[in-house]
Amino acid sequence: MGQTPAQKAAKAARGQQPKKRPGKAQREAIKRAQAAKKAGGGKPAAKKTAVKKAVPLPRGSVRAAYPGTCPACFKDYAKGEVITKVTDRWGHPGSAPRQMSAAEREFARNKARIESSETFRGQKPSDWRRGASPSSTRPAR
């Protein structure tokens, strides 16, 4: 893309050099290098190994240092596979029993109390009387 003389002068004033295109010899050298790369020439190809990406693991999980067997499902896991604590040993994360959150535990506890009539409302007899308000039936203090 061409530049006006004013734009070139402004770039020079800012200290930027105008971008130069490579010469014919340089373009030919680049083409030869690209052709050799496509043909497989140049450096010998390095042996590709399976590289694990740095993906964060779920909380409480690790990568297996050696192969083993899951104590819950009795299936083998390989070295490098993600494992978590299952009972007192290590196994597949899907085999581990699900841990309830604090809110779920509290909800279950409250539900059990209500169902067993342990709550205040379940123990207190009602002082409502037909045709009267609760305030008129309670004894005065």
C-alpha positions in Angstrom: 0.0 0.0 0.0 1.5 3.3 -1.0 2.1 6.2 1.3 2.0 9.8 0.6 5.2 11.9 1.1 3.6 13.5 4.1 3.0 10.1 5.7 6.6 9.0 5.0 7.9 12.2 6.6 5.7 11.7 9.7 7.0 8.1 10.1 10.6 9.3 9.7 10.0 12.0 12.4 8.6 9.3 14.8 11.7 7.2 14.2 10.0 4.4 12.3 11.7 3.1 9.2 9.6 2.4 6.1 9.0 -1.3 5.5 11.1 -2.7 2.7 10.2 -5.6 0.5 12.7 -8.4 0.3 14.8 -8.4 -2.9 14.5 -11.0 -5.7 17.4 -13.1 -4.3 15.8 -13.1 -0.8 12.4 -14.1 -2.2 14.0 -17.1 -4.1 15.9 -18.2 -1.0 12.6 -18.1 1.0 10.8 -20.2 -1.7 13.6 -22.8 -1.7 13.5 -23.1 2.1 9.7 -23.6 2.0 9.9 -26.2 -0.8 12.6 -28.1 1.1 10.5 -28.0 4.3 7.5 -29.4 2.4 9.6 -32.2 0.8 10.9 -33.2 4.2 14.4 -32.1 3.7 16.5 -30.1 6.1 16.5 -31.1 9.7 15.4 -34.6 10.6 11.9 -34.7 12.0 11.9 -35.2 15.8 9.9 -38.2 17.1 6.5 -37.0 18.3 5.4 -38.1 21.7 2.1 -37.7 23.4 2.3 -34.4 25.3 -0.3 -33.7 28.0 -1.6 -30.2 27.8 -1.5 -28.2 31.0 -5.2 -28.5 31.8 -6.2 -27.9 35.4 -7.3 -31.1 37.1 -10.5 -31.3 39.2 -10.0 -30.6 42.9 -8.6 -33.6 44.8 -7.4 -35.3 41.6 -3.9 -36.2 40.4 -2.3 -38.0 37.4 -1.4 -41.6 38.1 2.3 -42.1 38.6 2.0 -45.8 37.8 -0.8 -48.0 36.5 -3.3 -49.5 38.9 -6.9 -50.8 39.4 -9.9 -48.8 40.6 -11.2 -50.2 43.9 -14.8 -49.3 43.0 -15.3 -50.5 39.4 -12.3 -52.9 39.3 -11.2 -51.5 35.9 -7.5 -50.7 35.2 -6.2 -47.2 34.8 -3.0 -46.3 32.9 0.0 -44.2 34.0 -0.8 -40.5 33.5 -4.6 -41.0 33.7 -6.6 -38.7 36.1 -7.5 -40.4 39.4 -9.0 -39.3 42.7 -9.4 -40.8 46.2 -12.0 -43.5 46.3 -12.6 -44.8 49.8 -9.1 -45.4 51.1 -7.4 -46.0 47.7 -7.1 -44.2 44.3 -9.4 -44.8 41.4 -11.5 -43.3 38.6 -13.2 -39.9 39.4 -16.6 -41.2 38.1 -16.4 -44.2 40.6 -16.1 -42.0 43.6 -19.2 -41.4 45.7 -20.5 -37.8 45.2 -19.8 -35.5 48.1 -22.8 -33.3 49.2 -22.2 -29.6 49.5 -22.8 -27.9 52.9 -26.2 -26.5 51.7 -27.3 -30.0 50.6 -26.3 -31.5 53.9 -28.2 -28.8 55.9 -31.3 -29.2 53.7 -31.3 -33.0 54.3 -30.9 -32.5 58.0 -33.8 -30.0 58.2 -36.0 -32.3 56.0 -35.3 -35.2 58.4 -36.2 -33.0 61.4 -39.5 -31.9 59.8 -40.5 -35.4 58.8 -39.8 -36.8 62.3 -41.9 -34.0 63.9 -38.9 -32.8 65.8 -39.4 -29.1 64.9 -41.0 -26.6 67.2 -44.2 -26.4 65.3 -44.6 -30.2 65.4 -44.2 -30.4 69.2 -46.3 -27.4 70.2 -50.1 -27.9 70.5 -52.2 -25.4 68.6 -54.0 -22.8 70.6 -56.2 -21.7 67.7 -59.9 -22.0 68.5 -62.7 -22.0 65.9 -64.2 -18.5 65.5 -61.6 -16.8 67.7 -58.2 -15.2 66.9 -55.0 -16.6 68.5 -54.6 -13.4 70.5 -57.9 -13.7 72.3 -57.4 -17.4 73.3 -53.9 -17.0 74.8 -53.7 -16.4 78.5 -52.8 -12.8 79.5 -49.4 -12.2 81.0 
